[in-house]
Structures are given as C-alpha cells and as structure tokens.
Amino acid sequence: MSLVLDPAAQDLLFREARTANTFTDEPVTDEQVQAIYDLVKFGPTAFNQSPLRVVLVRSAEGRERLVQHMSEGNRPKTATAPLVAILAADNEFHEEIPALLPHFPQAKDMFFAERPVRESSAGLNAALQAAYFIIGVRAAGLAAGPMTGYDAASVQKEFLDGDHTPLMIVNIGKPGEDAWFPRSPRLSYDEVIKTV
C-alpha cells in the first residue's frame, strides 16, 4: 500500500463511509461542527476564495420550513436527522479576497468584477468545499447524508438570498437502523485514469 494515511482512517473517510439514510437521535453539538469546520477550512480553493456558506437547521420551526421544500423521498430523513446543513455558494465571495489573499488583494477586481464569472467560480469552489465538509463530518465520526433532491429556488428564498446559491443539503448525525443502501459499483482505475 502506498498511502501514508492509516488504513482505519481510509476506511472511515472513504471505503466504509456511505450516505446515511437514517440517524439516531443523538445530538450533533456546536463543538463538533466547529471541529469539522476548523479541519476542512484548510482545503484548497482558487485564490483561497472559500465561497462555501453553511446554514445549520436545528430548530423544529426551521426543520418544518425546510422539509416542505425537500423531494418526497428526502423528507422523512431530513425531518429526523439531528442536524441539517444547507451548503451554499456565496456569489459575492470576492469581497473577502483582500483578507483571504493579502499578498494579491487586487485579484478581487482583476478576476472577479463580473457577476457571471463569480457565480461560475463560486459554484465550482464551493462544491469542492462541500466535498471537504462531507469528509470532515466523517472524520468527526458522524455520518453525512448529502442530497440534491429539493426545490433549490424555494430553499434559496426561504433560507438564503439572491447572492447565495444552494448546492446541497446534508443530514448529519450518528447512523441509525438500516442507515445504508448496498454499496454501488465504482469505475475501475483504467476506466478513469489515462496517461498521455
């Protein structure tokens, strides 16, 4: 094996990890969420733009508001997960570039003055950060249930604003009974990796 990461950690983060569909009622604490963020914030993004923004849905009232916008099959698990995170891309991320990229603050206007350019870059880089977030949830010993089955326009209107585009909704917690579907196949190395 040529990986340096301990095999147990490899299993936790990738091989044994699955999308959870049920959860116990054990709460996910603010301290756990802080630890997840403090780990995954170091994942790379272009120009260190870090456009991911997260809305944590904890309250019963917030949960009711969110569940009504979920696809039918995603409603029960979203209603019962201990914590739900709305992951969104901040299309005005460029306002933070002078602080996040102090050696090149002019990147804010040089590369990101136009809204369509920002939206494209924010979508790609926030999606990278969303993947880091899911791995961070797993690193905390929790299960993640990422979903894109929801009414994005309604979620944006209900929980965000015109400058934030929802990317996915992630249920978070300890896996419950029958949490996993069978592992789906993956493409082989030769189907994915090409050398030129």
C-alpha positions in Angstrom: 0.0 0.0 0.0 1.5 3.3 -1.0 -0.9 5.5 1.1 0.5 7.1 4.2 -2.9 7.6 5.9 -3.7 4.8 8.4 -6.0 2.1 6.9 -8.6 2.7 9.6 -8.8 6.3 8.7 -9.0 5.4 5.0 -12.0 3.2 5.8 -13.6 5.9 8.0 -13.3 8.6 5.3 -13.8 6.5 2.2 -14.1 2.7 1.9 -16.6 2.1 4.7 -18.4 5.5 4.5 -21.8 5.7 2.9 -24.6 8.2 2.5 -26.7 7.7 5.6 -30.5 7.5 5.3 -31.4 7.1 8.9 -30.0 8.6 12.1 -30.2 8.1 15.8 -31.5 11.0 18.0 -28.0 11.7 19.5 -27.4 15.4 19.0 -24.7 16.9 16.9 -23.1 19.6 19.1 -21.8 23.0 18.1 -18.4 21.9 19.2 -18.5 19.0 16.7 -19.5 21.4 13.9 -16.7 23.8 15.0 -14.2 21.0 14.9 -15.4 19.9 11.4 -15.0 23.5 10.1 -11.7 24.0 11.7 -10.4 21.0 9.8 -11.9 21.4 6.4 -11.3 25.2 6.1 -7.8 24.3 5.0 -8.9 22.5 1.9 -7.7 24.4 -1.2 -9.9 26.8 -3.4 -8.9 29.0 -6.2 -7.4 32.3 -4.9 -8.3 31.0 -1.5 -11.8 32.3 -2.2 -13.5 30.0 0.2 -17.1 30.7 -1.1 -18.9 28.0 0.9 -21.5 29.2 3.4 -23.5 26.9 5.7 -26.9 27.4 7.3 -27.4 24.9 10.2 -31.0 23.9 10.6 -31.6 22.9 14.3 -34.9 24.3 15.4 -38.2 22.5 14.9 -39.6 25.5 13.1 -36.6 25.7 10.8 -36.9 21.9 10.1 -40.6 22.3 9.2 -39.7 25.1 6.8 -37.0 23.1 5.1 -38.8 19.7 4.9 -41.6 21.2 2.8 -39.0 22.0 0.1 -37.4 18.6 0.0 -38.3 15.9 -2.5 -40.8 13.4 -1.2 -38.1 10.6 -0.6 -35.9 13.0 1.3 -38.5 14.4 3.7 -38.5 11.7 6.4 -34.7 11.6 6.8 -34.5 15.4 6.8 -37.2 15.6 9.4 -35.5 13.2 11.8 -31.7 13.9 11.3 -30.2 15.5 14.4 -28.7 18.3 12.3 -29.2 19.5 8.7 -26.8 21.8 6.9 -27.7 23.8 3.8 -24.5 24.2 1.8 -24.4 27.3 -0.4 -22.1 29.2 -2.7 -21.6 32.9 -1.8 -21.6 34.7 -5.2 -20.2 37.8 -3.5 -17.1 35.9 -2.1 -14.8 38.4 -3.8 -15.5 40.9 -1.0 -13.4 38.6 1.3 -10.4 38.2 -1.1 -8.4 41.1 0.3 -8.4 39.4 3.7 -8.1 35.9 2.4 -5.4 36.7 -0.2 -3.4 39.5 1.4 -0.5 39.1 -0.9 -2.7 39.7 -4.0 -5.8 41.7 -3.0 -6.2 43.1 -6.4 -7.4 39.7 -7.6 -10.8 40.8 -6.3 -11.3 43.3 -9.1 -8.9 41.8 -11.6 -10.6 38.4 -11.9 -14.0 38.7 -10.2 -15.5 42.0 -11.1 -18.2 40.4 -13.2 -21.1 38.5 -11.6 -21.2 35.6 -14.1 -17.5 34.9 -13.5 -18.1 35.0 -9.7 -21.1 32.6 -10.0 -19.1 30.1 -12.0 -16.1 30.2 -9.7 -18.2 30.2 -6.6 -20.1 27.2 -7.7 -17.0 25.1 -8.5 -15.0 26.1 -5.4 -17.9 25.8 -3.0 -18.6 22.3 -4.4 -15.0 21.5 -3.6 -15.6 22.8 -0.1 -18.8 20.8 0.2 -16.9 17.6 -0.5 -14.3 18.6 2.1 -17.2 19.2 4.5 -18.6 15.7 4.0 -15.2 14.2 4.6 -14.9 16.4 7.7 -18.3 15.1 9.0 -16.9 11.5 8.6 -13.6 12.5 10.3 -15.8 13.5 13.3 -17.2 10.0 13.5 -20.5 11.1 12.1 -22.5 10.1 9.0 -23.4 12.5 6.3 -26.5 12.2 4.0 -25.9 14.7 1.2 -28.9 15.4 -1.0 -29.7 17.4 -4.1 -33.3 16.4 -4.2 -35.1 19.7 -3.2 -36.6 22.8 -4.7 -33.5 25.0 -5.0 -35.3 28.2 -5.7 -37.6 27.7 -2.7 -34.7 26.9 -0.4 -32.8 29.9 -1.6 -35.8 32.2 -1.0 -36.6 30.6 2.4 -33.1 30.4 3.9 -30.7 32.4 1.8 -30.8 35.4 -0.5 -30.0 36.3 -4.1 -26.3 36.3 -3.5 -26.2 32.7 -2.2 -26.9 29.6 -4.4 -27.8 26.4 -2.6 -25.6 23.5 -3.6 -26.8 20.6 -1.5 -28.4 19.7 1.8 -26.6 17.4 4.2 -28.2 15.5 7.0 -25.7 14.8 9.8 -25.7 12.5 12.8 -24.9 9.1 14.1 -26.2 6.4 11.7 -29.5 4.8 12.7 -31.0 1.4 12.0 -30.7 0.3 8.4 -28.9 3.5 7.5 -27.1 2.2 4.4 -28.1 1.2 1.0 -25.9 -1.5 -0.6 -22.6 -0.1 -1.9 -23.0 0.8 -5.6 -20.3 -0.1 -8.1 -17.4 2.2 -8.9 -15.4 2.7 -12.1 -12.1 0.9 -12.3 -8.7 2.7 -12.4 -8.4 2.0 -16.1 -11.8 3.4 -16.8 -10.9 6.7 -15.1 -7.2 7.3 -15.3 -5.5 7.9 -18.6 -1.8 8.7 -19.2 -0.7 10.7 -22.2 
